Structure formats: C-alpha cells, structure tokens
Amino acid sequence: MAAMVNAWRWWWGILLAFFLVGLSRLFLPLPFIIEVLIFSIYTMGCSFLLGRVGFISFGQPAYLAAGAYGTAFYLFYFGSNPYVGILIGILSGLAVSGIVGPLFVRLRSDYFALVNLALAVIIYYLMQKVLAGITKGDNGLWFLTNIASTPVLDLGKPDHFFIFSILVALAIWAFYKYLDDSVFGACCLATKINEDKLKFLGYSNYGVRLLAFVIANTTTALAGAMYAVYLGFVSPEITSPARAADPVVVTILGGTGTLFGPLVGAIAYTGMKDVISKLIGNWELFIGFLLVFIMLAGEKGIWGTLQPWLERLFSRKKASPAAGEGAGARQ
Amino acid sequence: MSAQLLTSGVIFGLSIGSIFFLMAIGLSLCFGLMRIISLDQLLYYSVGAYLTYSLTLVTGNVWLGVLGGVVVAGIVSFAVERLIFRRIYERELTFSMITSFGVLIGGIGVIKFFWGVVPRPVPVPLMAQIDIIGTEVPVYRLIVVAIAFLVYAGIWLFLNRTITGKAIRAGIENVEHVEGLGINVSRLFTITFIIAGALSGLAGGLHAPLIMVDPSMGLEVLAFVFMVVIIGGLGSIKGTLISAFIVGQVVSLGSLIYAPLAQMAPFAIMLLILLVKPTGLYGSPLLKR
C-alpha cells in the first residue's frame, strides 16, 4: 500500500501534465498539440544538457537531423513500417552522438558550444549539397505515401499519431524524472557545479558527461524521427543554422533544467509563433529580441517562475508539505 | 592539376583566409579580454556588407562603401555593447553566447526589414589582373590579403606599443589586477568591442564584392569562422592568423580537388587538432573567470 502511495506521488505530476495536454485536444487544433509534443521532446535533450550537465548546445539540429534522416532513408528507400523507421532514427542518433561524443565532451564548455554549432552547419551542408544524390538536396525526401498502416496505433492517421506522441512524451518524462532521482542525475549536477569534487568521490567526469551527452542527443534524434513520420518528408531545412537557437530559446523560455520547463516552453513558443507569424512576417526579429529580453530579465523562465508559486498554492491547500514536493519538477 | 589552377587557388585561399581572419579576430579578442563569446560579430559582418552595397549604389565608389561599413559596424557594436553586453559581463560564458545569438538573429531580422531578402550584388572596385608566375590574378584579392596583414600589424602595434593596448593585454592575463592599477576596465571593454565590431564590418565590406550580399550571409560563414577560432585557440591573435590561412587554403584547394571537400575538410582538420590539443593550436589553458 505504501509502495503504491509512493508510486502515485512520483507519477502524479507527470500524469496530470499530460492529462491536461490530452484534454487540450478538445479546444486546440490537433497539429498544434502534436507540434508542441514533438518540440518538447526535442527541447528535453537540450534542457538536460544545459541545466543538468552545464553544456550549452547550439548543435541540437545536427542530432535532430540524424534522427529525421535515419527514419527518412528507411521509409524512402527500404521499408514502410513507421515504427521500424522511428527505431532506425533513434539508432542513427545514437550512432552519431556515439561517434562525436567521445571527442566533444573532452572540450571546455566554450569550445563545446562552438564545435557543436559547427557540426550542425556541416550536417546542413552534407545533407544539402554533398549527399544531394541520396537526400534530393533542398527538395527533400517525400515518403508520406510509403508509410504503411499499422495495427493498434496507425501512425499515418493524425489522431493515432497524437496518442502515440503523448505516450512517447509520457515515457520520456518519466525517464528523465527517474534520471533526476538517480545517482547518475546527481553525478550530472556535480559535474556541472564542481568537477573536482566529483573526481574525489571516485566518479569519472568524462564518463558521466559522455553518457549524458549520448542520452540527451538520442532523445533529440527521437524527436527528429517523430517529425519525419508525422510530416512525411524531410529536407535539409530541419538542420538550418538559422534554427539552431530554437531549442535553446525554448529551454530558457520554459526554465532551464526543470522537468516541465521544456513542455511549458514549447507551448509558449509554438503558441507565440502561430500568433506572431500571422501579425508580422519577420520571425527572426521577434525570436532574437525575445531571447535577449529573457536573458536580461533573469533567465528563470516561465516554469521556473511559476513552480514556487504553484508549490505554495498546493501546500497551503492540502496542508501537507509532501504534496507540494510532488507538484512537479525538482530543483 | 595545372600550375595556373594551383596559383589562382592559393591566391583565392589567401583572400578568403584574410576575410576569416578579420572576422575571427573580433571573436578572439572579445573572448580573451571579456570572456564572452560574441556571436554578434557575424551581424556586424553583414552590416558592413550591406552598408558597402548601399553606399556603393549611392556614391559609386566601393572603397567609400567599405569605409562607411566599418564606421556603421563600429557604431552598432558600440550601441549593442552599451545596451546589452554591459549587463552580462559578470555572467557565465554560455550566457553571453545565448544572448549574442539572440542579437545576431534579431539583427538579421532588422536587415531583412530594411533591405529585403533578395541577394544584392556589389561591383568589384578593381577589375585589373596581375601576372603571377604565368597566371592572371585579380588585383582586388591581393589587396584584401594586404589589408589583412596591415590590420594584423596594426593590432600588433596597438597591443604592444600603446598604453591602452598594453592594458588590454594585461587584462587578458588578469582583469582584477588591471582594475587595481586604476585603469578604467569598462572603457577598455568598450574599446575592444568596438574594434572587434569594426573589423568584422571591414571583413563584410571587403567580402561583399566577392560574393552576393544576403541577409543570412553571416550564418553562412559562421561555421568557418568558428573553425578558425577553434583551430587557432580562443584569445590568441597569432593563432587566429595562422589558422585563418590554413582554413582558407583548405577551403580553396579542397574545392579544386573535389567540390564538397571545401565544406568538409576544415571540419575534419578541426576535429583532428582538437583530438591532439583540446584548446586549439595557440589556445591558453585559461579557465573561466
């Protein structure tokens, strides 16, 4: 019984959050919610790297593209099962981050940021020009008609894809909450805050960082694979350097390193994008100055500001401090 | 490969390396003294190029346009430093990177607002060709290389022969000590930032006749400038000069052998160098302040 109560306490924040997202289906258009869900998974990896491990990554589009192109190649040239496609996308993300990871995580954080952004640009060129024979260059790969219908959850149908992405997001969130609670999560924070002390405790900074890097970027690749299946086409635009800041913006907008920051940030960002691109055509102008404004205003983000307030509200209502702790993100 | 092709390839590499050098020096100086990564240097590059385009259209003289580009890039960088960077010097390094990326993206939006998205051509100021070992080489490219070396000499003289320059070099070693000597560090920061911005503007102005001027031109050279800075080592001017010419030659000669190599080869070289020396060729092992 006590175990069940504990499990409930652990789960209820995540379940409530995604229940609310599911509920929003009633009054929000479907493409918007799916976009938010995929975007929040995309941002999760970046948020973990920035908030937990202290790596700022402007190179996330590189891993997004790895996942998207892995899926796209499979669905365009070889098979038709979207689940296998997504799996291959994840594996190719794993492969790319496994190859560059050992090189990158040795670097100081400033070099890491520069090298990562350079990687994104290189992958952009690779997909747009060098491999144009396979990737069809700027035209992109179109494979929507290749996707076969599958039993139980048919990913070709938006309604089913919506349920699928909610389930995936739920799993990702549970996974990251588990990571935060685990020894590994504590090691990640330690390597961000004081790497010497972590070394004293007998952990390898390099190992912790490498594992975190691979986990985060594989998550990003998963988001890329989901984009590929959902849109049914992939073009080099997905790794365009002009969009390299998107995940970082959303991370900071939501609240860096918090559990629900990426979700809240993705909702706010996608919402603003929809509203503002209708008002003014100049999207960069807005996103650039928004970024500068958030940074100057104190970088706590939406969830970072809301969370203490919510916790106070909950603990007053239920008069139990334990419930407040469960209200969502840690830190 | 014929000797003619090789000669023109080397000259092309030297000129493109000079442009990279002029831009990377700003990033490098800002990192060395202020411990910020100033991605907005790429914005001043675009500003320099656009001003060159507009002034050339009005006055008919490209050199006047380049001069105007340098001045306006300097003014814009001064404004950005006062309004934004002033508040973030004390923060972490990543903080400056995110903020300056915001400035860069926002600035590209402003450029699109004023000049539109259509790429603009800028005429080459000197059509003359000169004969080097039997190869016709455009004089303009040689002038670009000469200007880069002049700037290097100028920066060297400034850093080694003037009080302000010496203070900047001392500040790169230890900013607190410089402050303790009664030197106005915040003014020093502003001067360095304006120099960096003006040099980026110069790079844009000089590059404009060689390419088309379009709003995202800063993002196109971004990867190369990064590679130059990383290979040379953040904060080292000599390293920046050497790595700029390495990258320039690799881009130019690589594209002669196999076109896609121009983009991929510098990246491979960067990874190799980082494997051997994670701080770049001349990078200091300095940690964050």
Interface residues (C-beta under 8 A of the other chain):
Chain A: L50 G54 I56 F58 L103 R106 L107 R108 S109 D110 Y111 A113 L114 V115 L117 A118 L119 V121 I122 Y125 L126 K129 V130 P241 A242 A244 A245 V248 V249 I252 N282 W283 E284 L285 F286 I287 G288 F289 L290 L291 V292 M295 L296 E299
Chain B: F31 I37 I84 R87 I88 L93 T94 F95 M97 I98 T99 F101 G102 V103 L104 I105 G106 G107 I108 G109 V110 K112 F113 S216 L219 L222 A223 F226 M227 V229 I230 L234 P260 Q263 M264 F267 M270 L271 L274 L275 P278 T279 G280 L287 K288
